[in-house]
Amino acid sequence: PGGKTTLRTWFPPTVLPSSFTFDLSPVQKKLLTHRRCKEQRKMLNQLLINRALKNYHAFMEENNDRGPAPSIPELPSTVRSYFFYANYLFMKKCVQSNPVVPIQQQWLTSMLTLVPQSLLEGKDRELLTEKLLREIISDYEKSMRRYMVRSVLIKPDIKGLEDEEEAPLPLLPLGLDFSRPWHNNFIQAKKKISSNLHILHPTMKNLLDFGYASFSTLLLVDLSNFRLKGPINCESLRTDVSLSCSKAEEKVLNTWYQRVISLFTQKAALKGVKSDQLDSFYNCVAVLMSNQLKELLTRTVEAFVKLFDPEDRNCLPLFKMALILDEKKMEFYPSFQDLEEAILFVVNRIGQTLQNVQSVHSWLMGDTATLDTELPNHVIAWATSTLKKSIRDNLEGPKEYLENYIEKYGWLVDGTAQARIQRFLAEEHSFSEYT
């Protein structure tokens, strides 16, 4: 309608001339009609070829980055191939031109949290971060467009499209068994773990309760009175700490340890534990007791080190030091080295406490095996290095004080003054000079 050209206007109905219709037999009419249809089909194929080539060349001219369009001999030889080749590229361009959902900002923020903060600081690092985010956004959009092409189009298997990277999406897995055969194995493993994981035994819960009630507020050394006692000497510090550790050890053995022993002398303590599991059960008890005692020792050491916190000097212990003359030299007593050794002695003395606690199994069996309650090496190393630094920083004032005294009055005690007097007396001087 409206003068629009269609295939029907190009190919009028197959009607034989009237001059031939009258003289032809039915068989001849059928042959002529067949020949006419064959000619029309040939013309239609040629039109489709021309239309496909026209679309293809138009598409290639719009996309100059693809290079010049291949010549006709290089194209597929059939009309179907021409049509699919050109229309696939045209449809691919249409799909790729559609907008994609932008990447969410919170995704980019989450990615940046995985990068260490030290790598994000600095002007150059900021530019590098922006470049990285732009690259991520570009890769995201490229992947989304590839996904859209793969979801919408199916690349035909024809010559000329070998380098096109978009391929059909993989098919969903068919015929797979989605049953849960692992569930029974999981239940069996859970039961086996429950039967062998002795920490879940009710007796272990009671043991944990005993430890929390006894040790949650306990320290082996009463550190609250250090500052209140005023200046103390090194020997008093050693004596007080040793006495406190001995009393605390005796208290722990008479309270907590006795409760633990009484707990395991009851028959209900081993309820549900098989005879072949007794060794592993008591090993679990020993590890739990060791951890509780080690935690007590560690907390005591940490509390002592905290007294020397440079940010809070209100609890810093005070020590008596005297400036003395000894063999023609001025020095502090006790020396700086003696003071450091006295302070580090506290850490070592705490670490020597509760080192001979007998295990429950050995107590029941009349053996002599003890618990592993040794203070961890990393705790000792940390405490030692921290205290040495604090002592060094706090002794800067006394060292400066000593150096000032030596500079002013050292010549009076180091023999310099005596030598000057002897030299003066050996010389001849006037009465006024002697005066």
C-alpha positions as CSV (number, residue, x, y, z in Angstrom):
1,P,0.0,0.0,0.0
2,G,1.1,3.6,-0.6
3,G,3.4,2.6,-3.5
4,K,5.7,0.6,-1.2
5,T,7.8,-1.9,-3.1
6,T,7.4,-5.5,-1.9
7,L,8.4,-8.9,-3.2
8,R,4.9,-9.3,-4.6
9,T,5.3,-6.2,-6.8
10,W,8.7,-7.6,-8.0
11,F,7.4,-11.0,-8.7
12,P,3.8,-10.9,-10.2
13,P,1.7,-14.0,-10.0
14,T,2.7,-16.9,-12.3
15,V,0.1,-16.6,-15.0
16,L,0.6,-18.0,-18.4
17,P,-0.3,-15.8,-21.5
18,S,-3.8,-16.4,-22.8
19,S,-2.5,-17.2,-26.2
20,F,-0.7,-20.2,-24.8
21,T,-3.2,-21.3,-22.3
22,F,-5.7,-22.5,-24.8
23,D,-3.3,-24.6,-26.8
24,L,-1.3,-26.2,-24.0
25,S,-2.1,-29.5,-22.4
26,P,-2.3,-29.7,-18.5
27,V,1.1,-31.4,-18.4
28,Q,2.7,-28.6,-20.5
29,K,1.0,-26.0,-18.3
30,K,2.5,-27.6,-15.2
31,L,6.0,-27.6,-16.7
32,L,5.8,-24.0,-17.6
33,T,4.6,-23.0,-14.1
34,H,7.5,-25.0,-12.6
35,R,10.0,-23.2,-14.8
36,R,8.5,-19.8,-13.9
37,C,8.8,-20.5,-10.2
38,K,12.4,-21.6,-10.6
39,E,13.4,-18.4,-12.4
40,Q,11.6,-16.3,-9.7
41,R,13.5,-18.2,-6.9
42,K,16.8,-17.5,-8.7
43,M,16.0,-13.8,-8.9
44,L,15.0,-13.8,-5.2
45,N,18.3,-15.4,-4.2
46,Q,20.2,-12.8,-6.1
47,L,18.3,-10.0,-4.4
48,L,19.1,-11.5,-1.0
49,I,22.7,-11.7,-1.9
50,N,22.8,-8.1,-2.9
51,R,20.9,-7.1,0.3
52,A,23.3,-9.0,2.5
53,L,26.4,-7.6,0.8
54,K,25.0,-4.1,1.1
55,N,24.4,-4.5,4.9
56,Y,27.8,-6.1,5.3
57,H,29.7,-3.3,3.5
58,A,27.7,-0.6,5.3
59,F,28.5,-2.2,8.6
60,M,32.2,-2.5,7.8
61,E,32.4,1.1,6.7
62,E,31.0,2.3,10.0
63,N,33.6,0.2,11.9
64,N,36.9,1.3,10.3
65,D,38.9,-0.3,13.0
66,R,38.0,-3.7,11.6
67,G,39.9,-3.0,8.4
68,P,38.6,-3.0,4.8
69,A,35.8,-5.3,3.9
70,P,36.8,-8.6,2.4
71,S,36.1,-9.1,-1.3
72,I,33.4,-11.3,-2.6
73,P,35.5,-14.4,-3.2
74,E,36.5,-14.3,0.5
75,L,32.9,-14.3,1.7
76,P,30.9,-17.5,2.3
77,S,29.5,-18.9,-0.9
78,T,25.9,-19.4,0.0
79,V,23.1,-16.9,0.5
80,R,22.5,-18.2,4.1
81,S,26.1,-17.6,5.0
82,Y,26.0,-14.1,3.6
83,F,22.9,-13.3,5.5
84,F,24.0,-14.7,8.8
85,Y,27.5,-13.1,8.6
86,A,26.4,-9.6,8.0
87,N,23.4,-9.7,10.3
88,Y,25.3,-11.2,13.2
89,L,27.9,-8.4,13.1
90,F,25.1,-5.8,12.8
91,M,23.1,-7.3,15.7
92,K,26.2,-7.6,17.8
93,K,26.9,-3.9,17.3
94,C,23.3,-3.1,18.3
95,V,23.5,-5.2,21.5
96,Q,26.8,-3.8,22.5
97,S,25.5,-0.2,22.1
98,N,22.9,-0.9,24.7
99,P,23.6,0.7,28.2
100,V,24.8,-1.6,31.0
101,V,24.1,-1.5,34.7
102,P,27.0,0.5,36.2
103,I,29.2,-1.0,38.9
104,Q,28.1,-0.2,42.4
105,Q,30.2,2.1,44.5
106,Q,30.1,-0.2,47.5
107,W,31.8,-2.9,45.4
108,L,34.7,-0.6,44.7
109,T,34.9,0.4,48.3
110,S,35.0,-3.3,49.4
111,M,37.8,-3.9,46.9
112,L,39.9,-1.0,48.3
113,T,39.5,-2.3,51.9
114,L,41.5,-5.4,50.7
115,V,44.5,-3.2,49.9
116,P,46.8,-2.3,52.9
117,Q,46.4,1.3,54.0
118,S,50.1,2.0,53.6
119,L,49.8,1.3,49.8
120,L,47.0,3.9,49.5
121,E,48.8,6.9,51.1
122,G,50.7,9.5,49.1
123,K,49.9,11.5,46.0
124,D,51.3,9.0,43.6
125,R,49.4,6.2,45.3
126,E,46.1,8.1,44.9
127,L,46.7,8.5,41.2
128,L,47.6,4.8,41.0
129,T,44.4,3.9,42.9
130,E,42.3,6.0,40.5
131,K,43.9,4.3,37.6
132,L,43.2,0.9,39.2
133,L,39.5,1.8,39.7
134,R,39.1,3.0,36.1
135,E,40.6,-0.3,34.9
136,I,38.2,-2.2,37.1
137,I,35.2,-0.3,35.8
138,S,36.4,-0.8,32.2
139,D,36.8,-4.5,32.7
140,Y,33.4,-4.7,34.4
141,E,31.6,-2.9,31.5
142,K,33.5,-5.0,28.9
143,S,32.4,-8.2,30.7
144,M,28.8,-7.1,31.0
145,R,28.7,-6.3,27.3
146,R,30.2,-9.7,26.4
147,Y,27.6,-11.3,28.7
148,M,24.8,-9.4,26.9
149,V,26.1,-10.5,23.5
150,R,26.4,-14.1,24.7
151,S,23.0,-14.1,26.3
152,V,21.1,-12.6,23.3
153,L,23.0,-13.8,20.2
154,I,24.2,-17.2,19.0
155,K,27.3,-17.0,16.8
156,P,26.7,-19.0,13.6
157,D,29.3,-21.5,12.6
158,I,30.3,-19.9,9.3
159,K,33.5,-18.7,7.7
160,G,34.7,-15.3,8.7
161,L,33.5,-15.3,12.3
162,E,36.4,-17.5,13.7
163,D,38.0,-14.5,15.5
164,E,34.8,-13.4,17.2
165,E,35.3,-14.1,20.9
166,E,31.7,-14.2,21.9
167,A,30.4,-17.7,22.1
168,P,27.1,-19.2,23.3
169,L,26.7,-19.4,27.1
170,P,27.4,-22.8,28.5
171,L,24.4,-25.0,29.0
172,L,23.1,-25.8,32.4
173,P,24.4,-29.1,33.7
174,L,21.9,-31.8,33.0
175,G,21.7,-35.2,34.6
176,L,23.7,-34.3,37.7
177,D,22.9,-35.8,41.0
178,F,22.1,-33.0,43.5
179,S,21.3,-35.3,46.3
180,R,23.2,-34.9,49.6
181,P,25.2,-38.1,50.1
182,W,27.6,-36.1,52.4
183,H,24.9,-35.5,55.0
184,N,25.2,-38.9,56.5
185,N,28.9,-38.6,56.5
186,F,28.6,-35.3,58.3
187,I,26.4,-36.7,61.0
188,Q,28.7,-39.6,61.6
189,A,31.7,-37.3,61.7
190,K,29.9,-35.0,64.1
191,K,29.1,-37.9,66.5
192,K,32.7,-39.1,66.3
193,I,34.0,-35.6,67.1
194,S,31.5,-35.3,70.0
195,S,32.6,-38.6,71.5
196,N,36.3,-37.8,71.2
197,L,36.3,-34.0,71.8
198,H,36.6,-34.2,75.6
199,I,36.4,-30.4,76.0
200,L,32.6,-30.9,75.6
201,H,32.4,-33.2,78.6
202,P,30.5,-31.7,81.6
203,T,33.5,-32.2,83.9
204,M,35.5,-29.9,81.7
205,K,32.9,-27.3,82.1
206,N,33.2,-27.5,85.9
207,L,37.0,-27.3,85.5
208,L,36.6,-24.1,83.5
209,D,34.3,-22.7,86.1
210,F,36.8,-23.4,88.9
211,G,39.6,-21.6,86.9
212,Y,37.4,-18.6,86.2
213,A,36.3,-18.2,89.8
214,S,39.8,-18.6,91.1
215,F,41.9,-16.7,88.6
216,S,39.7,-14.0,87.1
217,T,40.8,-11.3,89.6
218,L,43.9,-12.9,91.0
219,L,47.5,-11.7,90.4
220,L,50.6,-13.4,91.8
221,V,52.0,-10.1,92.9
222,D,50.0,-7.2,94.5
223,L,51.0,-4.4,92.2
224,S,48.6,-1.8,93.7
225,N,50.9,-1.0,96.6
226,F,54.1,-0.4,94.6
227,R,53.6,3.3,94.3
228,L,52.0,3.7,97.7
229,K,55.1,2.3,99.5
230,G,57.1,5.3,98.2
231,P,60.8,4.9,97.2
232,I,62.1,1.3,97.7
233,N,65.5,-0.2,97.3
234,C,66.3,-3.1,95.0
235,E,66.7,-5.7,97.7
236,S,63.3,-4.9,99.2
237,L,61.8,-5.3,95.7
238,R,63.3,-8.7,95.3
239,T,62.2,-9.8,98.8
240,D,58.6,-8.5,98.4
241,V,58.1,-10.1,95.0
242,S,59.5,-13.5,96.1
243,L,57.3,-13.5,99.2
244,S,54.2,-12.5,97.2
245,C,54.8,-15.3,94.6
246,S,55.3,-17.9,97.3
247,K,52.1,-16.9,99.1
248,A,50.1,-16.8,95.8
249,E,51.4,-20.3,94.8
250,E,50.4,-21.7,98.2
251,K,47.0,-20.1,97.9
252,V,46.4,-21.6,94.4
253,L,47.4,-25.1,95.5
254,N,45.3,-25.0,98.6
255,T,42.1,-23.7,96.9
256,W,41.9,-24.2,93.1
257,Y,44.0,-27.3,92.9
258,Q,42.3,-29.0,95.8
259,R,38.9,-28.4,94.2
260,V,40.2,-29.9,90.9
261,I,41.4,-33.0,92.7
262,S,38.2,-33.4,94.6
263,L,36.3,-33.1,91.3
264,F,38.1,-36.0,89.6
265,T,37.9,-38.2,92.7
266,Q,34.2,-38.5,92.1
267,K,32.8,-41.3,89.9
268,A,30.6,-38.9,87.9
269,A,33.7,-37.1,86.6
270,L,34.4,-39.9,84.1
271,K,30.8,-40.5,83.1
272,G,30.6,-41.5,79.5
273,V,34.3,-41.8,79.0
274,K,35.4,-45.2,77.7
275,S,38.3,-47.1,79.2
276,D,40.4,-46.7,76.0
277,Q,39.8,-42.9,76.1
278,L,41.1,-42.3,79.6
279,D,44.6,-41.3,78.5
280,S,43.3,-38.7,75.9
281,F,40.7,-37.5,78.5
282,Y,43.3,-36.8,81.1
283,N,45.6,-35.3,78.5
284,C,42.8,-32.8,77.8
285,V,42.5,-32.1,81.5
286,A,46.2,-31.4,81.7
287,V,46.2,-29.1,78.7
288,L,43.2,-27.2,80.1
289,M,44.9,-26.7,83.5
290,S,48.1,-25.7,81.9
291,N,46.4,-23.1,79.9
292,Q,44.7,-21.6,82.9
293,L,47.9,-21.4,84.9
294,K,49.9,-19.9,81.9
295,E,47.2,-17.3,81.5
296,L,47.5,-16.4,85.2
297,L,51.3,-16.0,84.8
298,T,50.9,-14.0,81.6
299,R,48.4,-11.6,83.1
300,T,50.6,-10.9,86.1
301,V,53.6,-10.1,83.9
302,E,51.5,-7.9,81.7
303,A,50.2,-6.0,84.7
304,F,53.7,-5.5,86.0
305,V,55.0,-4.2,82.7
306,K,52.0,-1.8,82.5
307,L,53.3,0.0,85.6
308,F,56.1,1.3,83.4
309,D,53.8,2.7,80.7
310,P,55.3,5.9,79.5
311,E,51.8,7.3,78.8
312,D,50.8,6.9,82.5
313,R,53.4,7.7,85.1
314,N,51.0,7.7,88.0
315,C,51.8,4.0,88.8
316,L,55.5,4.1,88.0
317,P,57.5,2.6,90.9
318,L,59.9,4.8,92.8
319,F,63.5,3.5,93.7
320,K,66.0,4.8,96.1
321,M,69.3,5.7,94.6
322,A,72.2,7.4,96.4
323,L,75.0,9.5,94.8
324,I,78.3,8.3,96.4
325,L,82.0,8.6,96.2
326,D,83.8,5.3,95.8
327,E,87.5,5.0,95.1
328,K,87.9,8.5,93.8
329,K,84.9,8.4,91.5
330,M,81.3,9.5,91.8
331,E,78.5,7.1,91.0
332,F,74.9,6.0,91.9
333,Y,74.2,3.2,94.3
334,P,72.7,0.9,93.3
335,S,74.1,1.2,89.8
336,F,71.9,1.5,86.7
337,Q,72.8,-2.1,85.8
338,D,71.8,-3.3,89.3
339,L,68.5,-1.5,89.1
340,E,67.7,-3.0,85.7
341,E,68.5,-6.5,87.0
342,A,66.2,-6.0,90.0
343,I,63.3,-5.0,87.8
344,L,63.8,-7.9,85.4
345,F,64.1,-10.2,88.4
346,V,60.3,-9.7,88.9
347,V,59.5,-11.1,85.5
348,N,61.8,-14.1,86.1
349,R,60.4,-14.7,89.5
350,I,56.8,-14.7,88.2
351,G,57.9,-17.2,85.6
352,Q,59.3,-19.5,88.2
353,T,56.0,-19.7,90.1
354,L,53.6,-22.7,89.8
355,Q,56.2,-24.8,87.9
356,N,55.8,-28.0,90.0
357,V,52.0,-28.5,89.8
358,Q,51.3,-32.2,89.6
359,S,48.8,-33.3,86.9
360,V,45.5,-34.9,88.0
361,H,46.4,-38.3,86.3
362,S,49.8,-38.5,88.0
363,W,48.3,-37.6,91.3
364,L,45.7,-40.3,91.0
365,M,48.2,-42.8,89.8
366,G,50.9,-41.9,92.3
367,D,53.2,-40.6,89.6
368,T,55.4,-37.4,89.6
369,A,54.5,-35.9,86.2
370,T,53.8,-32.2,86.4
371,L,51.9,-29.7,84.2
372,D,53.5,-27.6,81.5
373,T,53.1,-24.2,83.0
374,E,56.3,-22.5,81.7
375,L,55.8,-18.9,80.8
376,P,55.7,-18.6,76.9
377,N,59.0,-17.3,75.4
378,H,57.4,-14.6,73.4
379,V,55.9,-13.1,76.6
380,I,59.3,-13.1,78.3
381,A,60.9,-11.5,75.3
382,W,58.2,-8.9,75.0
383,A,58.3,-8.0,78.7
384,T,62.2,-7.9,78.8
385,S,62.5,-5.6,75.8
386,T,59.7,-3.3,77.0
387,L,61.1,-2.9,80.5
388,K,64.6,-2.3,79.2
389,K,63.4,0.5,77.0
390,S,61.3,2.0,79.8
391,I,64.3,1.8,82.3
392,R,66.6,3.4,79.8
393,D,64.1,6.3,79.1
394,N,63.5,6.9,82.9
395,L,67.2,6.9,83.7
396,E,68.0,9.8,81.3
397,G,67.4,12.3,84.1
398,P,69.6,10.6,86.7
399,K,72.4,10.1,84.1
400,E,72.3,13.8,83.2
401,Y,72.4,14.7,86.9
402,L,75.4,12.5,87.5
403,E,77.3,13.9,84.5
404,N,76.6,17.4,85.7
405,Y,78.1,16.6,89.2
406,I,81.2,14.9,87.6
407,E,81.8,17.9,85.3
408,K,81.6,20.4,88.3
409,Y,83.3,18.4,91.1
410,G,84.9,15.4,89.6
411,W,88.4,17.0,89.8
412,L,88.1,17.2,93.6
413,V,87.9,13.4,93.9
414,D,89.7,12.0,90.9
415,G,93.2,13.1,92.1
416,T,93.4,16.2,90.1
417,A,93.1,18.5,93.1
418,Q,95.5,16.5,95.2
419,A,98.2,16.6,92.4
420,R,97.8,20.4,92.2
421,I,98.3,20.8,95.9
422,Q,101.4,18.7,96.0
423,R,102.9,20.5,93.0
424,F,102.1,23.9,94.7
425,L,103.8,22.8,98.0
426,A,106.9,21.6,96.2
427,E,107.4,25.0,94.7
428,E,108.7,28.2,96.3
429,H,106.0,30.9,96.8
430,S,105.5,34.1,98.7
431,F,103.6,34.4,101.9
432,S,100.7,36.0,100.2
433,E,100.6,33.2,97.6
434,Y,100.6,30.6,100.4
435,T,97.8,32.6,102.0
